[in-house]
Amino acid sequence: MTKNSPLIETRNLVKVYFRKNSPPIKALDGVNLEGFAGEFLTLVGRSGSGKTTLLNLIGALDRPTSGEVLFEGKSLKDFSNQDLAMLRREKIGFVFQTFNLLPSLTVLENVESALIHSPMSKNEITEKVTTLLEFFDLTDKSSMLPLELSVGQQQKVAIARALVKNPVLILADEPTGEMDPITGEEIVAKLVELNRKSKVTTVVVSHGAFPYNQADRTLFLKDGKIVSQKEAGY
């Protein structure tokens, strides 16, 4: 795909959560966006603005109530659950605020776990994982368990795990939310560096603490709608 081609697109996206004995909640209300190949995009809004719901729909973790999501020009509306699972496994890397590392596995094994279905040989996988751990300055931590790491180091492992399968899209939900400002800045710098080097499209959700002035574009959400947008350099 070219820089001008939308890798991801949403069209009049609506998501309503229906609750027993309570009024429904409209988390998204007609969202239209385009995320371009190689772009670094941030979604910013207060808690309850719909940003995480939007990220989940873009990442094929959930289905919209109405409207549609397009990935590489293909609508996900008619994808089966198996097709969506394959899309997530092969093309999307997820980074969560809570890391979701497997506590009984070492750093090396946690990153390797993303390649469990890979046709690569064991040696090829080890070489690839080792290269990523070196990039994140985690080489000397490869045999340690997650609980033996700092919060920042755990997030680096989570990002390495998301990247090891060479996704075309990285989705990060509050990746610096659990960190002190200095550690958060380091994680941001790594995400930006990876985006610039690998050209992997990156979408980061934040309630505002993320330094979104480093992104190519920032979309501001309120009450399930995109209310404004800013370009890089403002």
MOMO-V936430 format. One record per helix or strand of 2 or more residues. SS is the DSSP state (H for helix, E for strand). FROM is the first residue (numbers start at 1). TO is the last residue. If there is no record, write none. Layout:
SS&FROM&TO, SS&FROM&TO
This chain:
E&6&19, E&22&36, E&40&44, H&51&58, E&66&71, E&74&75, H&81&91, E&92&96, H&107&115, H&122&135, H&139&141, H&146&148, H&151&163, E&169&173, H&181&198, E&201&206, H&212&214, E&217&222, E&225&231
